[in-house]
Amino acid sequence: MKLDHAETREQLAAFAAGTLSAEERAAVAAHLRECAVCAREAAEWASIRGAVRQAAPEAILRPHVLSNIHARIATAETHFNAPVLWQLLLAQVPLVRRQIWTASALVLTLGVGVTLALRYGADAFLVLLAPLVAAIGIAFIYSPENDAPLEITLATPTSPRLILLARLTLVFGYNFLLGLLCSTLIALNGHAMVAVQLLLMQWLGPMLLLSAISLAASLRLGSTAGVGIAVTLWGVRVMMTSSAVQLNLAMQQSLAVLNSTNVFTVVLAALILLVAVGWLPNQEQFA
Ligand SMILES: [Zn+2]
């Protein structure tokens, strides 16, 4: 096989990408030894390919990550035990949208910064931010319609519920730890240490409840609706808590229950979660 100048030029991109047959490769290589123009062009293609690889390492990593998950899932199907579940959890870390991790950390860092700068009404800021940030992140953990890695993971034999629960555990756990860290920072800065528990009790219950609502709404109506509903509910809660709104005693009491961590908020959050996960839409419904 022998290629002329024009035929070689047509093959240069494929040559750089490594998709030619052995015979075609040899023919292109033979022409490159004789033709400086083509040799220069081939070098350009090679550098473009290198740049693309550098710019998009995920594209190269992802198939590897996914094949790992598939291998784990294949062995995990028969019996679930703690190490297998732990691996499933870890396997979801690179697949959950990266923005969730950074956005939560950023907003809460900002919250702590503002709080410490104000040195007044500090705790209120964290108590307002932490549940909202968690709920918004959770609205995005399960949206196959615009999440390629999730779409592929769902095509595997692992139960979609298990994937959902793994992601929920990760994102909620992450936000919980962030909230705990921020509470500790605030408490260390001027308040007594006991304030950590007090602070925690103020945001944990609302965080559970708002996250459960956000997840349920996002599973049924999509991520955007999940965020919209969480933000709206939270806005109403903030408005009603402010002194500007007149409330009767019964409303004040129910609001106080919803605004703290207690049996009612935890059980209600668990019930919403059960219903949401139990009624998980089939994949076909997203198509
Ligand atoms: Zn040539």
Boltz pocket constraint, residues with backbone or C-beta under 6 A from the ligand:
constraints:
  - pocket:
      binder: B
      contacts: [[A, 4], [A, 5], [A, 6], [A, 8], [A, 31], [A, 35], [A, 36], [A, 37], [A, 38]]
      max_distance: 6.0
